[in-house]
Amino acid sequence: MPNHSSRSSEKSSLFRRSKTLPTGSYRRFTTPLIPTYRYDSASDLRRDGDGGSCDSDTTSSAVAVLNSESAPSQVLATQSPSQRITKLWTHFSLTHFLKFICSFSFLYVMFLRAKVAKLEAENSILLTRCSRSSSNNENPQMEDVNNRAVVLYSVIMTIALPILLYMYLDDLSYVKNLLKRTNKKKKEEEVPLKKRIAYSLDVCFSVYPYAKLLALLFATVVLIVYGGLALYAVSDCGVDEALWLSWTFVADSGNHADRIGVGPRIVSVAISAGGMLIFATMLGLISDAISKMVDSLRKGKSEVLESNHILILGWSDKLGSLLKQLAIANKSIGGGVVVVLAERDKEEMENDIAKFEFDLMGTSVICRSGSALILADLKKVSVSNARAIIVLGSDENADQSDARALRVVLSLTGVKEGLKGHVVVEMCDLDNEPLVKLVGGERIETVVAHDVIGRLMIQCALQPGLAQIWEDILGFENAEFYIKKWPQLDGRRFEDVLLSFPNAIPCGVKIAVDGKIVLNPSDNYVLEEGDEILVIAEDDDTYAPGSLPEVRMCHFPKMQNPPKYPEKILFCGWRRDIDDMIKVLEALLAPGSELWMFNEVPDQEREKKLTDAGLNVSKLVNIRLVHRQGNAVIRRHLESLPLETFDSILILAEQSLENSIVHSDSRSLATLLLIRDIQSKRLPCKDSKSNVFPSSCWIRKMQQASDKSIVISEILDSRTKNLVSVSRISDYVLSNELVSMALAMVAEDKQINRVLEELFAEKGNELCIRPAEFYIYDQEEVCFYDIMRRARQRQEIIIGYRLAGMDQAVINPSDKSKLRKWSLDDVYVVIASCQ
């Protein structure tokens, strides 16, 4: 048997030497020499690290199968990193080598074609110029041909290299990652270079608005330059002429039709095709820019360049009547500008305003879409230049509406340029008013809608017909409040000032010292320098002081105000400020009065709500609360009440339906009809010859029932107003319209808010309706000035009257010096102190 000990020792020594090499070197050295085998038993392979040998018989009995043929997955699992790199590089090289060969072959063909063309040109020059030209003249021709060939090659290579580079960008990144791959855990895959370039271009076009135009301009310049150089290379024209031809091909694709020769035609067609592409791209950009501009104008994104305008923030059902009042107020100056900013589409807002169908009288209404909580949108509507800002309440519930109003006020305080005008905020809950005033400061004027309507309903319940008078005073259609300074009246007593205006009625004085407005001052008050006079007039430019008229001081009946008697009042429904209404009734009613509360709120929960609102029922002195639970639209529930015994019935808009004015008004109207029908069957009929309805008409029967008690309905929608006013079965309060009138009046002059607050309060001065017997005798013939003078002896100011048989009152009569016969059935509208 041959001895193999020497060979075994050589292998062992060689193996030891290889293990002393570095790891990388060891892998590169040993990997190509070690094949990969699959063994049937793990015990068949034995390796001695200390120099042990391997028996030839044992080695020959091992069954080895190449993994590349039997199990490819096991091959990949057992291959070393260098083997995987070699295999992948081979696959990559073969694939992309073929691509490169194809691309290079195409470029080489183009090069050979250019070379042949050059040789043919040189041959032609030699043949035609040989006998006539000297060698000195031939050299420029040869140099020109060489120059054109160089230009052609440069153009081809300059265009081909970026294309090839872009084609193999991802492959370069792939090779780079492949060479860096190790035995460690595979890291996250890198983003391909093409995607990164595309992303960078996308960001550039998005961030910079003019990037697309600059890119188009760059592409146009590149096409003209390269096209001109290509034309110079394939034709016999100069560089400047070639560039001009390239520009004409780009500008007009039909200019290349007269080209002669294969080369010039190919180049001119390519330039024309590029020009058409650029022109189409330019049209797309222009069309997109115009579309964006039109869309911006349509959606109301453009800036409002106005000053001294009225800005309305928000959208609600009060907007129609508010715009109408503002248009009437601006009629005397030829119209104004009203800007509306709301979170609605501009076209929808304009369409809704057009549906109001009333004359704006020269006033322009500009709508913009945006949020009042964003400073950029506020600046867009020139908030700093507005002379008045009106913040409308939203159609949400009261708490959400007031919370939004508070956020809007905070946004307005953040305007760096400051505010030129004052801010009128519509509030829904009286408890939220102090917080808004705290945040806004002196510029904020609040109009609490629920509180105003609640107090007005009580006044109208105690004095029928007062709602119509308030509509005349609050609206700009008739007479309204104005405050102005008249230096020529300084030093006069108020009793003389009262009769100094033929076309106005003074009601108070704004004292210059402290800025306080005093309604119904004493006759002995003397106007000082800087004092302003509060009047009721048709418009701010329709009145001026004149000479004192002659007033007859004659005897007139001196009657005392009748004593107050206990009253019985019914509340149908539940409002969120019903506790404030109870407090007002406590201050106005006589002791022994009863207040019945009929609604669906359980008694225990009802008392808890009143207590949480700050009302201590046990401390009520003048009124006694009577609770009844039921549904006001169910007849049997209403029939359980003594409806014929109430002096006044107030139908309140339900708190649960405050978000839907249609449902609220439908419920109020149904309750009104049921109450009047029940009263008409319980009360005795009274014949009225002046009634226009036949005796069998249900409306007439309900009118007869209205002679006994007063029913005040809280109506939110102006369309429901017609249903109530035509039938004349109820006095009414048009909530949203009255609130809009108050907002418009305060927006025109914020000082008027002090006047309204006092007139609506339970203390101070109030608007009253007095019978004629307080001032005149029956059929006495006197002028209006005489009655004003008599009213001053009762410390009252008469501002108007309503004749017997008339539905409308006359506020600030025009001819105050005209004698008139008065009847005891007439009534007068006065401003008097609360008793």
SEDRENMAR-780241 format. One line per 10 residues: number of its first residue (from 1); for each residue x, y, z of C-alpha. Coordinates in Angstrom, 3 decimals, decimal comma. Example, Ala and Ser with C-alpha at 12.3 -4.5 7.8 and 13.67 -1.06 7.14 Angstrom:
1) 12,300/-4,500/7,800; 13,670/-1,060/7,140 .
This chain:
1) 0,000/0,000/0,000; 1,502/3,378/-0,947; 2,432/5,736/1,803; 0,563/9,031/1,757; 1,861/10,431/4,992; 4,029/13,052/3,263; 1,108/14,357/1,232; -1,104/14,468/4,319; 1,490/16,432/6,188; 1,823/18,887/3,281 .
11) -1,935/19,449/3,231; -1,987/19,961/6,983; 0,811/22,512/6,854; -0,872/24,326/3,985; -4,172/24,386/5,904; -2,429/25,814/8,958; -0,799/28,569/6,899; -4,101/29,534/5,320; -5,766/29,925/8,747; -3,138/32,470/9,732 .
21) -4,245/34,818/6,952; -6,799/37,591/7,520; -10,443/36,699/7,345; -11,021/38,335/3,988; -7,894/36,809/2,501; -8,783/33,423/3,873; -12,156/33,562/2,225; -10,740/34,692/-1,107; -8,065/32,038/-0,935; -10,048/29,048/0,163 .
31) -13,479/29,583/-1,345; -12,654/28,719/-5,006; -10,947/25,502/-3,875; -13,759/24,135/-1,692; -16,756/22,617/-3,562; -20,137/22,365/-1,904; -21,345/18,824/-1,144; -24,364/17,223/0,468; -23,532/14,281/2,743; -25,777/11,459/3,762 .
41) -24,432/11,418/7,310; -22,779/14,087/9,342; -20,429/11,507/10,810; -18,899/10,704/7,388; -16,810/13,899/7,468; -14,045/14,153/9,958; -11,629/17,090/10,314; -8,685/17,321/12,701; -7,689/20,852/13,461; -4,426/19,730/15,140 .
51) -2,969/18,025/12,083; -5,067/14,889/11,863; -5,401/13,228/8,422; -8,355/11,996/6,552; -8,437/8,354/5,470; -8,832/7,824/1,727; -11,177/4,862/2,155; -13,508/6,778/4,427; -13,482/9,778/2,091; -14,305/7,705/-0,974 .
61) -17,386/6,233/0,747; -19,044/9,629/1,142; -21,879/10,363/-1,221; -21,596/13,950/-2,488; -24,078/15,595/-4,748; -23,651/19,066/-6,136; -26,208/21,417/-4,606; -26,471/23,429/-7,806; -28,047/20,450/-9,532; -30,174/18,853/-6,794 .
71) -31,294/21,692/-4,456; -30,755/25,278/-5,608; -32,145/26,727/-2,397; -29,531/24,822/-0,362; -26,810/26,122/-2,694; -27,719/29,701/-1,908; -27,879/28,886/1,770; -24,392/27,277/1,828; -22,619/29,626/-0,603; -20,185/32,138/0,831 .
81) -20,616/35,924/0,188; -17,864/35,966/-2,416; -19,580/33,193/-4,360; -22,894/35,045/-4,303; -21,199/38,272/-5,487; -19,434/36,391/-8,301; -22,632/34,757/-9,489; -24,709/37,954/-9,314; -21,981/40,011/-10,987; -21,804/37,477/-13,813 .
91) -25,555/37,686/-14,374; -25,453/41,508/-14,201; -22,470/41,744/-16,546; -24,006/39,523/-19,218; -27,331/41,383/-19,174; -26,012/44,900/-19,250; -23,089/44,088/-21,495; -25,582/43,184/-24,182; -27,402/46,496/-23,604; -24,157/48,397/-23,818 .
101) -23,123/46,540/-27,012; -26,432/47,484/-28,648; -26,114/51,129/-27,643; -22,467/51,290/-28,651; -23,207/49,589/-31,978; -25,838/52,254/-32,716; -23,389/55,055/-31,889; -20,659/53,355/-33,939; -22,969/53,058/-36,916; -23,719/56,749/-36,641 .
111) -20,006/57,453/-36,391; -19,250/55,385/-39,497; -22,059/57,074/-41,395; -20,661/60,468/-40,482; -17,183/59,310/-41,515; -18,438/58,119/-44,878; -20,257/61,394/-45,378; -17,073/63,248/-44,516; -15,038/61,176/-46,959; -17,604/61,666/-49,696 .
121) -17,547/65,390/-49,100; -13,764/65,465/-49,193; -13,749/63,401/-52,398; -16,243/65,721/-54,010; -14,194/68,750/-53,040; -11,025/67,177/-54,412; -12,680/66,279/-57,702; -14,363/69,607/-58,317; -11,676/71,924/-57,016; -8,541/70,072/-58,049 .
131) -8,059/71,751/-61,436; -9,236/75,214/-60,373; -8,155/75,726/-56,824; -4,796/75,823/-55,279; -3,886/74,062/-52,122; -4,236/77,313/-50,140; -7,902/77,591/-51,059; -8,652/73,940/-50,351; -7,490/74,024/-46,760; -10,361/76,250/-45,465 .
141) -12,859/73,953/-47,124; -11,275/70,938/-45,455; -11,155/72,715/-42,088; -14,826/73,671/-42,389; -15,744/70,041/-43,056; -13,721/68,950/-40,063; -15,397/71,547/-37,868; -18,877/70,481/-38,901; -17,985/66,836/-38,250; -16,709/67,707/-34,776 .
151) -19,881/69,638/-34,065; -22,032/66,730/-35,239; -20,159/64,236/-33,057; -20,331/66,580/-30,095; -24,060/67,031/-30,473; -24,663/63,303/-30,803; -22,490/62,434/-27,816; -23,925/65,251/-25,684; -27,456/64,014/-26,341; -26,634/60,281/-26,109 .
161) -24,599/60,364/-22,887; -27,385/61,793/-20,635; -29,830/59,304/-22,121; -27,509/56,367/-21,472; -26,680/57,680/-18,010; -30,354/57,940/-17,146; -30,983/54,424/-18,478; -28,307/52,901/-16,217; -28,804/55,027/-13,106; -30,549/52,273/-11,202 .
171) -27,983/49,747/-12,394; -25,127/51,843/-11,023; -26,826/52,005/-7,642; -27,420/48,253/-7,820; -23,740/47,554/-8,483; -22,736/49,899/-5,677; -25,001/48,125/-3,199; -23,854/44,719/-4,447; -20,188/45,487/-3,808; -20,981/46,731/-0,282 .
181) -22,955/43,628/0,699; -21,514/41,623/3,642; -22,491/38,673/5,841; -24,358/40,982/8,189; -28,120/41,255/8,262; -29,448/42,973/5,155; -30,137/46,637/5,704; -33,070/48,589/4,393; -33,068/48,918/0,634; -32,004/52,291/-0,685 .
191) -34,357/54,312/-2,846; -33,435/54,044/-6,536; -31,665/57,060/-7,962; -34,345/57,594/-10,609; -37,020/57,873/-7,943; -34,918/60,311/-5,953; -34,396/62,522/-8,985; -38,106/62,377/-9,841; -38,964/63,231/-6,220; -36,568/66,194/-6,220 .
201) -38,140/67,539/-9,396; -41,627/67,072/-7,953; -40,689/68,992/-4,790; -39,050/71,738/-6,841; -42,137/72,176/-9,022; -44,407/72,179/-5,957; -42,404/74,606/-3,817; -41,349/77,098/-6,473; -44,294/78,350/-8,535; -42,137/79,507/-11,460 .
211) -40,065/76,311/-11,714; -42,226/74,913/-14,522; -41,850/78,045/-16,609; -38,089/78,127/-16,038; -37,823/74,455/-16,966; -39,798/75,087/-20,143; -37,572/78,058/-20,993; -34,452/75,986/-20,398; -35,767/73,175/-22,607; -36,548/75,698/-25,352 .
221) -33,051/77,195/-25,224; -31,446/73,747/-25,238; -33,544/72,665/-28,213; -32,691/75,814/-30,165; -28,951/75,587/-29,419; -28,550/71,869/-30,065; -30,861/72,008/-33,062; -28,915/74,919/-34,491; -25,606/73,124/-34,002; -27,022/69,992/-35,638 .
231) -28,238/72,045/-38,616; -24,810/73,662/-38,862; -23,202/70,204/-38,917; -25,410/68,735/-41,692; -25,851/71,799/-43,911; -23,682/74,452/-45,499; -25,053/77,465/-43,568; -23,281/79,388/-40,840; -23,749/79,032/-37,086; -25,840/82,178/-36,709 .
241) -28,058/81,233/-39,623; -28,448/77,690/-38,241; -29,517/79,010/-34,824; -32,073/81,311/-36,452; -33,443/78,407/-38,525; -33,681/76,303/-35,364; -35,713/79,064/-33,687; -38,078/79,280/-36,672; -38,563/75,505/-36,620; -39,414/75,638/-32,910 .
251) -41,784/78,598/-33,319; -43,466/77,294/-36,470; -43,272/73,611/-37,280; -44,157/74,183/-40,951; -40,955/76,088/-41,787; -38,924/72,918/-42,298; -40,782/71,870/-45,453; -38,256/73,509/-47,826; -35,199/71,677/-46,453; -33,113/69,777/-49,030 .
261) -31,078/66,696/-48,213; -31,525/63,781/-45,881; -29,504/65,203/-42,975; -31,105/68,661/-42,883; -34,568/67,148/-43,169; -34,001/64,699/-40,316; -32,640/67,441/-38,057; -35,382/69,930/-38,994; -38,120/67,342/-38,355; -36,606/66,564/-34,962 .
271) -36,473/70,273/-34,069; -40,050/70,806/-35,253; -41,252/67,823/-33,205; -39,524/69,218/-30,141; -41,043/72,624/-30,825; -44,519/71,129/-31,025; -43,937/69,342/-27,708; -42,722/72,551/-26,072; -45,623/74,522/-27,502; -48,117/71,937/-26,223 .
281) -46,469/72,044/-22,778; -46,606/75,830/-22,802; -50,303/75,772/-23,670; -50,903/73,314/-20,828; -49,095/75,542/-18,332; -50,952/78,638/-19,493; -54,282/76,815/-19,397; -53,494/75,493/-15,919; -52,538/78,984/-14,697; -55,720/80,507/-16,112 .
291) -57,803/77,711/-14,586; -56,202/78,297/-11,192; -56,835/82,024/-11,477; -60,474/81,525/-12,415; -60,879/78,900/-9,709; -59,353/81,288/-7,164; -61,781/84,011/-8,180; -64,693/81,583/-8,165; -63,865/80,222/-4,730; -63,238/83,660/-3,264 .
301) -59,529/83,316/-2,554; -58,463/86,712/-3,880; -57,688/89,586/-1,531; -60,231/92,314/-0,822; -58,725/95,762/-1,351; -61,340/97,787/0,518; -61,282/100,203/3,427; -63,966/101,652/5,670; -66,195/98,677/4,930; -68,335/96,464/7,152 .
311) -67,031/92,937/7,635; -69,383/90,078/8,548; -67,743/86,932/9,914; -69,890/83,818/9,723; -73,123/82,763/8,110; -76,556/82,286/9,665; -80,228/82,781/8,904; -79,958/86,366/10,207; -77,696/87,407/7,338; -80,531/88,341/4,963 .
321) -82,220/90,829/7,272; -78,812/92,107/8,417; -77,742/92,911/4,844; -81,078/94,593/4,232; -80,675/96,869/7,253; -77,079/97,735/6,339; -78,146/98,561/2,781; -80,849/100,911/4,070; -78,356/102,533/6,452; -75,895/103,191/3,611 .
331) -78,532/104,532/1,257; -77,898/108,145/2,296; -74,232/107,931/1,238; -74,957/106,213/-2,084; -74,242/102,709/-0,838; -71,340/101,061/0,914; -69,332/97,864/0,865; -70,166/94,801/2,950; -67,727/91,872/2,959; -68,885/88,420/4,092 .
341) -66,313/85,823/5,184; -67,731/82,360/5,842; -66,706/78,720/5,567; -68,851/78,172/2,501; -68,321/78,173/-1,236; -68,336/81,650/-2,739; -70,826/80,777/-5,461; -73,242/79,251/-2,940; -73,114/82,390/-0,810; -73,734/84,649/-3,791 .
351) -76,645/82,489/-4,945; -78,220/82,513/-1,478; -77,877/86,299/-1,245; -79,471/86,664/-4,666; -82,446/84,637/-3,420; -83,232/87,303/-0,797; -84,676/89,443/-3,608; -84,379/92,866/-2,010; -82,804/96,044/-3,319; -79,312/96,659/-1,962 .
361) -79,642/100,368/-2,859; -76,100/100,728/-4,149; -74,429/98,610/-1,475; -71,954/96,038/-2,787; -71,789/92,645/-1,086; -68,454/90,834/-1,541; -68,237/87,184/-0,505; -65,050/85,378/0,383; -64,572/81,768/1,382; -62,420/81,209/4,450 .
371) -62,309/80,784/8,207; -62,433/83,629/10,699; -60,086/81,593/12,907; -57,208/81,862/10,404; -55,254/85,116/10,348; -54,399/84,746/6,657; -58,102/84,637/5,768; -58,783/87,663/7,997; -56,057/89,642/6,253; -57,537/88,568/2,934 .
381) -60,730/90,529/3,718; -58,845/93,628/5,008; -59,932/93,128/8,596; -57,662/95,911/9,839; -59,321/98,496/7,550; -62,963/97,639/8,337; -64,941/100,291/10,184; -67,067/97,622/11,879; -66,825/93,856/12,287; -69,912/91,741/12,965 .
391) -69,407/88,225/14,336; -72,562/86,206/13,670; -73,573/83,288/15,824; -73,494/79,888/14,180; -76,451/77,564/13,653; -75,142/75,221/16,362; -76,443/75,165/19,901; -75,845/78,179/22,119; -72,739/76,912/23,913; -70,984/75,874/20,715 .
401) -71,926/79,139/19,030; -70,565/81,213/21,907; -67,397/79,104/22,035; -66,801/79,763/18,349; -67,448/83,500/18,863; -64,831/83,516/21,614; -62,265/81,895/19,298; -63,030/84,446/16,595; -62,494/87,300/19,060; -59,148/85,753/20,032 .
411) -58,198/85,628/16,346; -59,139/89,286/15,908; -56,959/90,296/18,840; -54,040/88,554/17,124; -54,111/90,819/14,062; -50,747/92,592/14,124; -51,915/95,603/12,146; -54,617/96,289/14,716; -58,294/96,988/14,151; -59,647/100,273/12,869 .
421) -63,265/99,697/13,877; -65,184/98,068/16,681; -66,388/94,464/16,886; -70,042/93,501/17,371; -70,435/89,929/18,635; -73,728/88,072/18,633; -73,978/85,957/21,774; -76,569/83,324/22,599; -76,154/82,895/26,341; -75,911/85,798/28,770 .
431) -73,553/83,836/31,026; -70,883/83,754/28,295; -70,902/87,511/27,686; -68,359/88,536/30,402; -65,707/86,152/29,073; -65,930/87,563/25,546; -65,704/91,137/26,830; -62,728/90,169/28,982; -60,875/88,776/25,988; -61,833/91,484/23,491 .
441) -61,516/94,565/25,652; -63,096/97,934/24,911; -63,551/97,287/21,201; -66,072/94,506/21,805; -69,815/95,183/21,806; -72,067/92,213/22,504; -75,691/91,629/21,565; -77,110/88,677/23,498; -79,849/87,391/21,214; -81,719/85,208/23,694 .
451) -81,627/87,864/26,405; -82,852/90,630/24,080; -85,728/88,556/22,763; -86,683/87,276/26,202; -86,887/90,776/27,681; -88,724/92,078/24,636; -91,284/89,279/24,862; -92,002/90,204/28,478; -92,381/93,884/27,611; -94,727/93,021/24,759 .
461) -96,747/90,729/27,012; -97,243/93,525/29,521; -97,791/96,159/26,810; -99,485/94,856/23,649; -98,283/96,348/20,360; -94,776/97,167/21,581; -93,172/94,654/19,210; -94,174/96,669/16,135; -92,808/99,859/17,706; -89,497/98,176/18,424 .
471) -89,287/97,049/14,804; -89,740/100,657/13,678; -87,075/101,976/16,041; -84,479/99,242/15,551; -84,811/99,118/11,780; -83,319/101,734/9,475; -86,470/101,965/7,367; -88,148/104,498/9,662; -86,737/106,464/12,585; -83,703/105,308/14,557 .
481) -81,240/106,567/17,149; -78,383/108,933/16,274; -75,801/110,715/18,407; -74,195/113,940/17,244; -72,560/117,043/18,673; -74,222/120,435/18,146; -71,995/123,260/19,488; -74,681/125,908/18,845; -76,794/124,319/21,559; -74,163/124,550/24,288 .
491) -75,480/126,383/27,339; -79,139/125,548/26,712; -81,352/123,636/29,081; -82,625/120,247/27,972; -86,277/121,379/28,012; -85,376/123,890/25,265; -83,215/121,406/23,397; -86,189/119,019/23,330; -88,127/121,430/21,106; -85,197/122,656/18,971 .
501) -85,302/119,942/16,294; -88,190/120,088/13,806; -87,268/116,731/12,228; -86,008/114,851/15,272; -86,866/114,137/18,901; -84,060/114,417/21,497; -84,058/111,508/23,945; -80,859/111,928/25,927; -77,415/113,435/26,288; -73,933/111,942/26,087 .
511) -71,909/113,719/28,736; -68,458/114,747/27,523; -66,811/114,377/30,930; -67,274/110,630/31,440; -68,817/109,547/28,126; -71,968/108,286/29,830; -75,275/108,418/27,944; -78,138/109,715/30,062; -81,620/108,886/28,788; -84,489/111,181/29,654 .
521) -82,403/113,726/31,612; -83,817/116,459/33,802; -85,204/119,607/32,203; -82,738/121,684/34,193; -79,679/119,959/32,748; -77,569/122,500/30,851; -75,547/121,292/27,878; -71,824/121,809/28,282; -69,085/122,005/25,698; -68,460/118,620/24,117 .
531) -71,822/117,135/25,045; -73,619/115,159/22,336; -77,369/114,811/21,848; -79,147/111,485/21,366; -82,119/111,847/19,001; -84,596/109,733/17,049; -84,548/110,823/13,404; -85,149/109,539/9,893; -81,460/109,645/8,974; -78,269/111,237/10,219 .
541) -78,402/113,990/7,579; -82,125/114,813/7,815; -82,164/116,846/11,018; -80,611/119,994/12,426; -81,509/122,377/15,267; -83,777/125,313/14,516; -85,580/128,081/16,328; -87,760/127,330/19,315; -91,464/126,924/18,411; -94,298/128,575/20,265 .
551) -95,841/126,185/22,779; -99,094/126,821/24,595; -98,966/126,134/28,302; -102,561/125,190/29,034; -104,268/123,071/31,613; -104,320/119,307/31,021; -105,490/116,317/33,039; -102,975/115,250/35,629; -103,523/111,568/36,196; -101,441/109,232/38,219 .
561) -100,136/105,992/36,802; -102,608/103,216/37,545; -101,547/100,838/40,286; -100,192/97,439/39,397; -102,463/94,436/39,794; -101,461/90,785/40,119; -101,254/89,027/36,770; -101,394/85,447/35,664; -98,898/84,495/32,954; -98,253/81,200/31,147 .
571) -94,917/80,085/29,650; -95,308/77,360/26,977; -91,922/75,823/26,305; -88,441/75,986/27,774; -85,644/78,414/26,875; -82,082/78,283/28,095; -82,415/81,791/29,649; -85,809/81,217/31,228; -84,273/82,003/34,618; -83,428/85,526/33,420 .
581) -87,006/85,994/32,192; -88,297/84,965/35,627; -86,030/87,544/37,256; -87,360/90,272/34,948; -90,956/89,303/35,735; -90,117/89,377/39,434; -89,009/93,000/39,032; -91,969/94,139/36,891; -95,037/92,315/38,256; -97,080/93,153/41,303 .
591) -97,095/90,931/44,374; -99,463/87,982/44,151; -98,786/87,272/40,472; -98,570/83,713/39,167; -96,269/82,265/36,541; -97,352/78,940/35,088; -94,626/76,939/33,390; -95,893/74,320/30,940; -93,252/72,185/29,165; -91,948/68,657/28,815 .
601) -89,110/69,040/31,334; -89,762/66,972/34,521; -90,425/68,995/37,653; -87,342/67,838/39,543; -85,051/68,457/36,601; -86,744/71,809/36,038; -86,012/72,989/39,564; -82,428/71,747/39,277; -81,869/73,725/36,066; -83,234/76,894/37,617 .
611) -81,041/76,434/40,680; -77,931/75,751/38,584; -78,645/78,929/36,626; -78,508/80,969/39,825; -82,237/81,433/40,507; -83,329/80,962/44,099; -87,018/80,125/43,830; -87,592/80,539/47,561; -86,602/84,220/47,381; -89,237/85,133/44,780 .
621) -91,580/87,694/46,356; -93,887/89,011/43,650; -94,562/85,839/41,677; -95,373/82,241/42,475; -94,256/79,444/40,170; -96,799/76,815/39,123; -95,339/73,807/37,282; -97,233/71,727/34,756; -95,716/69,022/32,595; -97,004/68,258/29,111 .
631) -96,594/68,660/25,362; -97,707/72,021/23,971; -98,730/70,544/20,606; -101,066/67,906/22,089; -104,569/69,240/22,501; -105,559/67,163/25,540; -102,511/68,411/27,417; -103,424/72,034/26,679; -107,063/71,473/27,616; -105,941/70,587/31,136 .
641) -104,821/74,203/31,595; -107,141/77,128/32,431; -106,206/78,967/29,237; -109,102/81,409/29,483; -107,850/82,781/32,809; -104,357/83,900/31,779; -103,625/87,567/31,162; -100,657/86,760/28,932; -99,421/83,601/27,250; -95,843/83,402/25,976 .
651) -95,077/80,657/23,458; -91,326/80,128/23,677; -89,091/78,539/21,060; -88,064/75,144/22,436; -84,419/74,803/23,416; -84,306/71,310/21,928; -85,283/72,731/18,515; -83,095/75,843/18,501; -80,950/74,405/15,698; -83,946/74,142/13,327 .
661) -85,969/77,328/12,941; -88,509/75,652/10,650; -89,412/72,975/13,213; -89,385/75,511/16,022; -91,753/77,880/14,191; -94,030/75,001/13,179; -94,319/73,965/16,791; -94,960/77,547/17,957; -97,614/78,083/15,285; -99,361/74,801/16,132 .
671) -99,384/75,716/19,818; -100,801/79,160/19,013; -103,659/77,751/16,947; -104,538/75,134/19,572; -104,558/77,708/22,371; -106,732/80,140/20,442; -109,148/77,401/19,433; -109,547/76,209/23,008; -110,043/79,803/24,203; -112,635/80,518/21,527 .
681) -114,759/77,593/22,744; -114,501/78,569/26,404; -114,901/82,355/26,199; -118,137/84,160/25,271; -118,307/85,534/21,729; -118,156/89,280/21,172; -119,522/90,759/17,985; -117,129/93,071/16,166; -118,505/94,894/13,147; -115,130/96,133/12,061 .
691) -113,867/92,640/11,472; -113,151/91,838/7,830; -113,607/88,090/8,291; -117,096/86,495/8,221; -118,615/85,436/11,497; -118,277/81,754/10,635; -114,538/82,034/9,919; -112,247/80,295/12,418; -109,873/83,265/12,317; -112,608/85,601/13,555 .
701) -113,441/83,255/16,412; -109,801/83,221/17,460; -109,632/87,023/17,198; -112,544/87,239/19,616; -110,588/85,012/21,996; -107,575/87,329/21,701; -109,575/90,171/23,251; -109,299/88,446/26,597; -105,614/87,433/26,756; -102,426/88,357/24,960 .
711) -100,489/85,609/23,188; -96,859/86,342/22,305; -95,254/83,859/19,911; -91,498/83,660/19,502; -91,138/83,452/15,727; -87,705/82,814/14,232; -88,434/82,730/10,497; -89,753/85,824/8,723; -91,886/83,625/6,479; -93,875/82,516/9,519 .
721) -94,462/86,159/10,357; -96,929/86,560/7,511; -99,005/83,613/8,722; -99,372/85,186/12,151; -99,749/88,827/11,121; -102,416/88,199/8,456; -104,665/86,328/10,861; -104,178/88,933/13,634; -104,720/86,278/16,251; -101,520/87,049/18,109 .
731) -99,047/89,732/18,779; -95,649/88,468/17,666; -91,919/88,858/18,122; -89,738/88,240/15,111; -86,601/87,076/16,884; -84,000/86,816/14,143; -85,108/89,995/12,411; -85,029/92,051/15,612; -81,598/90,705/16,505; -80,345/91,547/13,001 .
741) -81,684/95,069/13,384; -79,893/95,473/16,702; -76,637/94,146/15,214; -76,857/96,553/12,271; -77,591/99,530/14,521; -74,692/98,762/16,868; -72,411/98,172/13,867; -73,208/101,649/12,539; -72,658/103,245/15,956; -71,448/101,234/18,935 .
751) -72,733/103,890/21,374; -76,302/102,843/20,574; -75,668/99,563/22,396; -75,693/101,453/25,710; -79,091/102,908/24,848; -80,558/99,521/23,931; -79,176/97,859/27,049; -80,931/100,407/29,251; -84,214/100,253/27,340; -84,258/96,445/27,564 .
761) -83,281/96,332/31,250; -85,766/96,032/34,091; -84,289/99,148/35,719; -83,781/102,637/34,373; -85,762/103,953/31,418; -87,957/101,868/29,173; -90,144/102,178/26,112; -93,812/102,384/27,103; -97,260/102,842/25,586; -99,377/105,375/27,428 .
771) -103,111/106,125/26,960; -104,060/109,556/25,599; -106,018/110,473/28,719; -102,703/111,100/30,500; -101,992/114,140/28,305; -105,152/115,447/26,579; -108,879/115,808/26,861; -111,143/114,076/24,423; -111,220/115,816/21,015; -108,760/118,445/22,177 .
781) -106,970/120,225/19,342; -103,277/120,688/20,066; -99,996/120,214/18,226; -97,418/117,508/18,937; -95,073/120,046/20,572; -97,778/120,832/23,134; -98,099/117,152/24,028; -94,305/116,846/24,312; -94,259/119,763/26,745; -97,055/118,217/28,833 .
791) -95,218/114,883/28,935; -92,155/116,609/30,375; -94,163/117,464/33,457; -94,471/113,708/33,991; -90,730/113,328/33,333; -91,436/111,513/30,065; -90,411/111,979/26,437; -93,056/111,312/23,798; -91,489/109,969/20,607; -94,628/108,980/18,672 .
801) -98,270/108,000/18,698; -100,765/105,532/17,282; -104,195/106,821/16,357; -107,337/104,853/17,054; -108,084/102,391/14,283; -104,516/102,425/12,938; -102,219/99,418/12,953; -98,931/101,268/12,594; -97,507/103,767/15,040; -95,976/107,045/13,885 .
811) -92,508/107,611/15,333; -91,002/111,121/15,059; -93,909/112,794/13,226; -92,840/115,184/10,495; -95,081/118,214/11,177; -94,941/118,684/14,907; -96,411/122,212/14,839; -99,619/121,180/13,056; -102,790/121,259/15,139; -104,667/117,985/15,371 .
821) -107,717/116,681/17,169; -106,892/113,829/19,452; -109,105/111,077/20,786; -108,941/109,274/24,090; -108,630/106,038/22,115; -105,240/107,158/20,836; -102,052/105,997/22,522; -98,597/107,551/22,782; -95,164/105,983/22,692; -92,966/107,411/25,438 .
831) -89,609/106,903/27,102; -90,181/106,852/30,842; -88,437/105,592/33,930; -89,417/102,161/35,212; -91,661/102,184/38,244 .
